[in-house]
């Protein structure tokens, strides 16, 4: 069952990158811009390429690499000894790094602004938390089965 939940994350993570994290604007009376992970990364790319690369790694690549590696373990392609690498990738896959960088860009560009959270923030947070849960339960399952 865990392997199928993990495979589901391979679909859900990319979907969460397009989901609206928040709406931001100058004042609540004016139109609000919709911000997703990808639009946030593109905005960062225009202002700070190094920060954009860090955010892409932490918010996009690390969670997907972790999910891919766990899927390979579930299907016996990689030995379960790879949990040390999974642990490192899990620590690097920090959603809060992305969110802090995104807030910096928003408040840098907008100044006195208005920000409203959207459903995508909860969706992306769910994916990160589900990934952590699947990793923890998988590690426990591999240990109970006696695999290295």
Buried (B, 14 or more C-beta within 10 A) or exposed (E): EBBEBBBBBEEBBBEBBEBBBBBBBBEEEEEBBBBBBBBBBEBBBEEBEEBBBBBBBBBBBBBBBBBBBBBEBBEEEBEBEBBEEBEEBBEBBBBEBBBEBBBBBBEEEBEEBBBEEBEBBEBBBEBBEBBBEBBEBBBEBBEEEEEE
